[in-house]
């Protein structure tokens, strides 16, 4: 199925609007709304390069808030692949990795009660 070329700009504007509205949700800690908007934006196929236009970073932020650090890391990594020079995304990847390491370290360390 081939798409009409006139639909691409409309689809891009729609994705941009979803991502912008999702970041507004993040500002007021509405993680579920941000997650839904990011997933809807990612469901749209935008342009020949299929650039998410920030949807991966948005979903990563929501997943991080939900304490799904593996999912957040995956989304931040996908966002970083699209924008490799973005310092904020690099920091988000580092933050998610640290949380995963802390989580795995806490699971391995014995507690005082076990001694």
KAFEN-V104144 format. One record per residue. N is the residue number from 1. RES is the residue in three letters. SS is DSSP state (~ for helix, > for strand, _ for the rest). D_LAST is the distance of its C-alpha to the last C-alpha in Angstrom with 2 decimals. Layout:
N_RES_SS_D_LAST / N_RES_SS_D_LAST
This chain:
1_UNK___64.02 / 2_UNK___65.19 / 3_UNK___64.61 / 4_UNK___67.37 / 5_UNK_~_67.04 / 6_UNK_~_67.88 / 7_UNK_~_64.68 / 8_UNK_~_62.34 / 9_UNK_~_62.96 / 10_UNK_~_62.45 / 11_UNK_~_59.19 / 12_UNK_~_58.01 / 13_UNK_~_58.91 / 14_UNK_~_57.09 / 15_UNK_~_53.89 / 16_UNK_~_54.21 / 17_UNK_~_54.65 / 18_UNK_~_51.62 / 19_UNK_~_49.39 / 20_UNK_~_50.85 / 21_UNK_~_50.32 / 22_UNK_~_46.73 / 23_UNK_~_46.04 / 24_UNK_~_47.61 / 25_UNK_~_45.13 / 26_UNK_~_42.26 / 27_UNK_~_43.68 / 28_UNK___43.36 / 29_UNK___40.02 / 30_UNK___41.67 / 31_UNK_~_39.38 / 32_UNK_~_40.74 / 33_UNK_~_44.29 / 34_UNK_~_43.44 / 35_UNK_~_41.76 / 36_UNK_~_44.78 / 37_UNK_~_47.24 / 38_UNK_~_45.46 / 39_UNK_~_45.36 / 40_UNK_~_49.02 / 41_UNK_~_49.95 / 42_UNK_~_48.20 / 43_UNK_~_50.10 / 44_UNK___53.33 / 45_UNK___54.60 / 46_UNK___55.85 / 47_UNK___58.16 / 48_UNK___58.45 / 49_UNK___55.22 / 50_UNK___53.25 / 51_UNK___51.73 / 52_UNK___49.45 / 53_UNK___50.77 / 54_UNK___47.38 / 55_UNK_~_46.17 / 56_UNK_~_43.26 / 57_UNK_~_42.00 / 58_UNK_~_42.53 / 59_UNK_~_40.63 / 60_UNK_~_37.80 / 61_UNK_~_37.60 / 62_UNK_~_37.53 / 63_UNK_~_34.87 / 64_UNK_~_32.71 / 65_UNK_~_33.17 / 66_UNK___32.16 / 67_UNK___28.94 / 68_UNK___30.28 / 69_UNK_~_29.48 / 70_UNK_~_30.56 / 71_UNK_~_33.84 / 72_UNK_~_34.36 / 73_UNK_~_33.89 / 74_UNK_~_36.39 / 75_UNK_~_38.90 / 76_UNK_~_38.59 / 77_UNK_~_39.08 / 78_UNK_~_42.16 / 79_UNK_~_43.48 / 80_UNK_~_42.97 / 81_UNK_~_44.94 / 82_UNK_~_47.81 / 83_UNK___47.60 / 84_UNK___46.05 / 85_UNK___47.02 / 86_UNK___45.51 / 87_UNK_~_43.07 / 88_UNK_~_41.61 / 89_UNK_~_40.75 / 90_UNK_~_39.14 / 91_UNK_~_36.92 / 92_UNK_~_36.07 / 93_UNK_~_35.09 / 94_UNK_~_32.82 / 95_UNK_~_31.28 / 96_UNK_~_30.62 / 97_UNK_~_29.13 / 98_UNK_~_26.73 / 99_UNK_~_25.63 / 100_UNK_~_25.12 / 101_UNK_~_23.07 / 102_UNK_~_20.93 / 103_UNK_~_20.51 / 104_UNK_~_19.56 / 105_UNK_~_17.15 / 106_UNK_~_15.38 / 107_UNK_~_15.19 / 108_UNK_~_13.61 / 109_UNK___11.02 / 110_UNK___7.43 / 111_UNK___7.03 / 112_UNK___5.47 / 113_UNK___5.56 / 114_UNK___3.82 / 115_UNK___0.00
